[in-house]
Structure formats: C-alpha cells, structure tokens
Amino acid sequence: MIGHTSVYGVRIDDETRCAHYHSTFDRIAIQFYCCRRFYACFDCHKHMCDHSHQVWPQDKFDYHAVLCGSCGKKMSIHEYLHSDFLCPHCHVSFNPGCRFHYPLYFEWTTN
C-alpha cells in the first residue's frame, strides 16, 4: 500500500517496483481501466488477473490513474504523459523507458 492506495503486483516494494520492473526509476503504478485497481505493471496485471486488460481511452486522460510510488500522490494520465519523467508533486525521476509501453496502458496514436 502506498499512502492510502492499494497497489497490486508480484513482489512489489515500498515504491511500487515489482519483479518485472525494478530499476531505481521504476516508481509508478497505473490504475487499470478494466478493473480500476492499481498494478505495478502490465505483467503484474496479466499474472494476477483473470481478465484481459483494457487501455484508458483518450477522452478519460483527465482521470487520476497514475500513482507516484515515492510520494503516494495520484496524477492524471495527462499530467503523467506531460511530466517530462518527473513527479509533479515530489519531483523524483520516473523511468523514461516507460514511454515505450504507453500503448499497453493508454489509447495511443503516433501522430
């Protein structure tokens, strides 16, 4: 649990790192659109759930579905996507490599 938010995953630590992603900068959890539960990563959701994931539609990007594992503050998807890989609340660095996984979580277009 980070702050008052339950985060699910495989071997998660105090900053939401999991068995799949555990570098110093891996410190966010994402609330999945399909079940509204926070998971440390896509693989944790896949491992722990009996349903297929659904991505957040673009018209819901104002929803606070991203959790900073360092300070425990939630941010909107829009805030996260435009954060320059820094928490807007505590200014810790996020993993810039996560941008390659955006299509797993968010409705994504490349234009």
KOLFIGU-875175 format. One line per 5 residues: their letters; for each residue x, z negated, y negated of N, C-alpha, C. Coordinates in pm, 1 decimal, padded with zeros to 6 digits, m for minus. Layout:
BEGIN
a) X:Z:Y:X:Z:Y:X:Z:Y; ...;
REM end
This chain:
BEGIN
might) 00085.5:00000.0:00117.7:00000.0:00000.0:00000.0:00089.9:00000.0:m00123.7; 00062.2:00090.2:m00215.6:00134.1:00099.1:m00342.3:00037.3:00053.6:m00450.1; 00068.1:m00058.6:m00514.4:m00027.1:m00115.2:m00609.7:m00152.6:m00153.3:m00533.3; m00265.0:m00098.0:m00572.3:m00391.6:m00123.1:m00503.2:m00436.6:m00002.1:m00423.0; m00346.4:00091.9:m00399.9:m00382.2:00216.3:m00332.0:m00320.3:00220.1:m00193.0;
svygv) m00403.0:00242.6:m00093.0:m00352.3:00257.2:00043.6:m00294.7:00396.8:00060.2; m00174.1:00402.3:00115.2:m00107.5:00529.7:00143.7:m00080.7:00533.0:00293.4; m00118.9:00643.8:00355.4:m00103.8:00659.0:00498.8:00012.1:00753.1:00528.5; 00076.3:00729.5:00641.2:00186.5:00815.3:00679.7:00263.4:00758.4:00796.0; 00360.9:00834.6:00839.2:00446.0:00796.3:00951.0:00570.0:00728.0:00895.4;
ridde) 00582.2:00599.6:00923.2:00696.0:00516.5:00879.6:00719.1:00527.2:00728.2; 00617.2:00497.2:00648.1:00633.3:00504.2:00502.8:00700.1:00377.7:00450.1; 00776.5:00394.7:00343.3:00843.7:00280.8:00281.1:00770.1:00239.6:00153.5; 00831.2:00152.3:00075.7:00768.5:00097.8:m00045.0:00744.7:00200.6:m00155.3; 00810.6:00317.9:m00147.3:00792.6:00421.3:m00249.2:00729.7:00548.7:m00192.4;
trcah) 00661.4:00536.9:m00082.7:00585.6:00643.6:m00014.8:00673.0:00746.9:00056.8; 00800.4:00718.0:00076.7:00881.3:00808.1:00160.1:00833.4:00791.8:00303.3; 00846.2:00899.3:00380.6:00796.0:00894.2:00518.0:00902.2:00946.9:00614.5; 00865.7:00954.2:00740.5:00956.7:01004.7:00843.1:00994.0:01150.2:00818.6; 00908.1:01224.1:00749.9:00931.8:01367.4:00728.1:01011.3:01396.3:00601.2;
yhstf) 00984.5:01320.5:00496.5:01049.0:01341.5:00365.9:01095.1:01205.3:00313.8; 01224.9:01186.7:00308.8:01277.1:01054.0:00276.1:01403.7:01056.9:00189.5; 01416.3:01158.7:00105.1:01529.1:01158.1:00011.5:01499.6:01057.6:m00100.4; 01596.6:01031.2:m00180.9:01580.9:00940.1:m00293.6:01465.8:00982.3:m00384.3; 01442.9:01112.4:m00398.1:01343.5:01164.6:m00491.8:01204.3:01182.2:m00431.6;
driai) 01189.5:01160.3:m00301.5:01058.9:01175.1:m00236.4:00980.3:01046.9:m00257.6; 00901.5:01047.0:m00365.7:00830.1:00924.4:m00400.6:00691.6:00950.0:m00457.5; 00623.1:01047.7:m00402.3:00482.7:01064.8:m00440.2:00397.3:01068.2:m00314.5; 00270.9:01037.5:m00331.5:00171.0:01054.9:m00226.6:00058.6:01137.2:m00288.4; m00008.3:01214.1:m00205.7:m00115.0:01300.3:m00254.1:m00244.6:01265.5:m00182.5;
qfycc) m00348.5:01252.4:m00260.9:m00480.0:01229.6:m00204.2:m00532.9:01364.9:m00156.1; m00565.4:01372.6:m00030.3:m00610.0:01499.8:00025.7:m00755.9:01524.3:m00009.3; m00783.8:01647.0:m00045.9:m00918.0:01686.7:m00088.0:m01020.0:01666.3:00024.3; m00978.7:01692.1:00146.8:m01071.1:01688.2:00260.5:m01120.7:01547.6:00292.2; m01038.5:01448.6:00281.1:m01076.2:01313.6:00324.2:m01059.7:01207.9:00215.3;
rrfya) m01006.7:01246.8:00101.3:m00988.4:01157.7:m00014.5:m00899.3:01036.9:00016.2; m00810.6:01052.9:00112.8:m00713.3:00948.0:00144.5:m00575.0:00995.2:00100.8; m00494.9:00901.3:00053.6:m00358.2:00932.6:00013.7:m00268.1:00934.9:00136.7; m00190.2:01042.4:00146.6:m00089.9:01055.4:00252.4:00045.3:01083.7:00188.9; 00150.1:01040.6:00257.8:00284.9:01062.3:00207.3:00320.4:01211.2:00205.2;
cfdch) 00266.9:01287.9:00298.8:00297.3:01431.6:00301.6:00197.1:01505.0:00390.1; 00206.2:01634.6:00386.5:00121.5:01722.8:00467.1:00138.2:01693.8:00616.2; 00262.7:01675.2:00660.2:00288.8:01650.0:00801.7:00229.8:01516.5:00847.0; 00234.5:01415.6:00761.1:00172.3:01287.0:00794.6:00022.0:01304.7:00813.0; m00041.9:01379.1:00722.3:m00185.9:01405.7:00734.6:m00214.3:01477.2:00865.8;
khmcd) m00136.4:01577.8:00895.5:m00155.8:01655.9:01017.9:m00139.8:01567.8:01142.2; m00043.0:01479.5:01139.0:m00013.6:01392.0:01252.4:m00122.1:01285.2:01272.4; m00180.6:01237.4:01163.4:m00269.4:01122.2:01171.1:m00418.5:01155.5:01168.2; m00454.6:01278.5:01134.4:m00596.7:01312.8:01117.0:m00646.8:01404.7:01227.2; m00775.8:01398.7:01248.2:m00838.5:01484.7:01348.6:m00916.0:01599.0:01284.0;
hshqv) m00882.2:01630.6:01159.6:m00948.7:01740.1:01088.8:m00845.2:01825.6:01016.9; m00885.0:01945.1:00982.7:m00797.4:02035.5:00907.5:m00792.1:01991.9:00761.6; m00681.0:02018.5:00699.1:m00668.8:01983.5:00557.6:m00738.9:02088.0:00471.8; m00772.2:02047.6:00351.8:m00826.6:02139.0:00251.6:m00744.3:02119.6:00124.5; m00717.4:02228.3:00054.2:m00641.2:02219.7:m00070.4:m00734.3:02187.5:m00186.7;
wpqdk) m00678.5:02127.3:m00290.2:m00754.8:02098.1:m00411.3:m00784.5:02227.9:m00484.6; m00911.2:02255.9:m00514.4:m00943.6:02376.4:m00592.4:m00896.5:02360.1:m00737.1; m00861.4:02470.1:m00799.6:m00808.4:02465.6:m00935.9:m00903.2:02399.5:m01034.2; m01032.5:02411.5:m01012.2:m01125.9:02350.3:m01106.6:m01134.4:02197.9:m01091.8; m01057.2:02140.9:m01000.2:m01051.9:01995.2:m00980.3:m00914.5:01937.8:m01016.1;
fdyha) m00830.8:02015.7:m01082.5:m00695.1:01970.3:m01113.1:m00690.8:01855.6:m01214.1; m00804.4:01818.7:m01271.7:m00807.7:01702.5:m01360.3:m00826.6:01572.2:m01281.1; m00847.0:01583.3:m01151.3:m00866.2:01467.5:m01064.6:m00732.9:01393.8:m01045.8; m00735.9:01264.0:m01050.0:m00614.7:01182.1:m01033.6:m00584.0:01165.4:m00884.7; m00514.5:01263.4:m00830.0:m00490.3:01271.6:m00686.5:m00343.4:01262.1:m00648.2;
vlcgs) m00256.4:01230.7:m00743.7:m00114.1:01217.6:m00714.4:m00070.8:01077.2:m00755.5; m00000.5:01011.4:m00666.1:00041.4:00873.1:m00687.2:00193.3:00865.4:m00694.8; 00245.0:00803.6:m00799.4:00388.6:00778.2:m00807.6:00420.8:00659.1:m00717.8; 00509.1:00678.5:m00624.5:00546.9:00571.8:m00532.7:00634.2:00466.8:m00596.3; 00686.3:00493.9:m00713.8:00770.6:00396.9:m00782.3:00688.8:00297.4:m00863.8;
cgkkm) 00601.3:00347.2:m00950.8:00524.6:00257.3:m01037.5:00381.4:00234.4:m00990.0; 00333.4:00316.3:m00895.6:00198.9:00299.9:m00843.2:00089.4:00359.0:m00929.3; 00125.2:00429.9:m01036.4:00025.3:00491.4:m01124.2:m00020.9:00624.2:m01065.5; m00148.0:00652.1:m01083.9:m00204.2:00780.7:m01043.2:m00199.5:00876.4:m01160.8; m00182.2:01002.8:m01128.8:m00183.4:01106.0:m01232.4:m00270.6:01220.5:m01184.2;
sihey) m00320.0:01295.9:m01279.4:m00399.7:01412.0:m01241.4:m00307.8:01516.7:m01178.8; m00367.6:01604.7:m01103.9:m00290.2:01714.2:m01045.1:m00226.5:01795.8:m01156.4; m00301.9:01821.3:m01260.9:m00249.2:01896.2:m01374.8:m00127.4:01824.7:m01434.5; m00136.9:01694.6:m01455.9:m00021.9:01617.4:m01508.4:00099.0:01632.4:m01417.8; 00076.0:01617.3:m01288.3:00186.1:01626.4:m01192.3:00250.6:01764.8:m01195.5;
lhsdf) 00169.0:01868.4:m01194.3:00222.8:02004.8:m01190.7:00300.2:02040.0:m01317.3; 00274.8:01969.8:m01426.5:00344.1:01995.2:m01552.8:00436.5:01880.5:m01593.0; 00479.1:01801.7:m01496.8:00557.8:01680.9:m01526.0:00707.7:01705.2:m01538.2; 00753.7:01825.3:m01509.2:00897.9:01852.6:m01505.4:00968.7:01758.3:m01408.8; 00897.7:01721.6:m01301.9:00950.2:01639.6:m01193.1:00992.1:01499.4:m01237.3;
lcphc) 00920.2:01447.7:m01337.7:00938.4:01309.1:m01382.9:00801.9:01243.1:m01391.2; 00794.3:01118.3:m01348.8:00668.3:01046.5:m01361.8:00637.2:01028.8:m01509.7; 00516.9:01064.1:m01554.2:00481.9:01048.8:m01695.6:00466.8:00901.8:m01737.0; 00463.3:00811.2:m01640.0:00446.3:00669.1:m01669.3:00578.9:00592.4:m01667.8; 00656.5:00606.8:m01559.8:00781.1:00528.6:m01547.1:00906.7:00614.0:m01555.9;
hvsfn) 00891.0:00745.6:m01561.0:01000.0:00841.1:m01584.3:01101.9:00850.6:m01471.0; 01066.6:00806.9:m01349.6:01156.2:00830.1:m01236.5:01146.5:00976.9:m01196.7; 01249.1:01025.2:m01131.1:01252.8:01165.5:m01089.1:01175.7:01186.5:m00960.1; 01103.6:01299.4:m00955.9:01038.3:01345.8:m00834.0:01123.6:01456.9:m00774.3; 01098.4:01487.8:m00649.9:01172.9:01591.7:m00580.4:01129.9:01729.9:m00630.4;
pgcrf) 01220.5:01804.0:m00696.7:01183.9:01937.7:m00744.8:01154.6:02035.2:m00630.4; 01204.0:02006.4:m00510.7:01176.4:02091.4:m00395.8:01031.0:02088.3:m00352.2; 00957.5:01988.6:m00398.3:00814.4:01979.6:m00363.5:00736.0:02100.1:m00413.6; 00785.4:02166.5:m00515.8:00712.6:02281.7:m00570.7:00694.2:02390.8:m00465.2; 00781.7:02395.1:m00367.4:00768.8:02495.4:m00261.8:00651.3:02465.0:m00168.7;
hyply) 00601.2:02343.1:m00174.9:00490.2:02300.4:m00088.9:00356.1:02294.7:m00161.8; 00352.6:02328.2:m00289.0:00227.0:02321.0:m00364.3:00110.9:02390.9:m00293.8; 00131.9:02509.9:m00234.0:00018.8:02577.8:m00169.2:m00040.7:02499.2:m00050.5; 00031.9:02400.7:00001.7:m00023.0:02317.5:00108.9:m00125.5:02217.2:00056.5; m00116.9:02186.6:m00072.6:m00199.9:02082.4:m00132.9:m00298.4:02133.4:m00237.8;
fewtt) m00256.9:02237.8:m00308.9:m00332.7:02282.7:m00426.0:m00362.5:02431.5:m00415.9; m00481.4:02470.7:m00461.7:m00513.9:02613.7:m00469.0:m00410.2:02675.5:m00562.4; m00340.0:02773.9:m00514.3:m00222.3:02820.5:m00585.3:m00220.2:02970.4:m00598.5; m00191.3:03016.9:m00716.7:m00168.6:03159.6:m00738.3:m00030.3:03175.9:m00798.5; 00031.6:03286.6:m00773.0:00169.1:03307.3:m00818.4:00179.6:03387.8:m00945.5;
n) 00067.8:03420.7:m01010.2:00078.0:03499.3:m01134.4:00096.1:03411.8:m01253.3;
REM end
